[in-house]
């Protein structure tokens, strides 16, 4: 099966940037530094709710 969307045409960086802008629009504004949060990794396993149907336990 052939993908017909790619024509093999090469674009300059400026043309590619313009086409991205036309297709996806502008990027949203960056968040303010005070809106950013830090993440902390943990070694604990995620909580799983109990299985209410004993027939589904595997």
Secondary structure, DSSP 8 states (H G I E B T S, - for coil): ---TT-------HHHHHHHHHHHH--------GGG-------SS-------S-GGG--
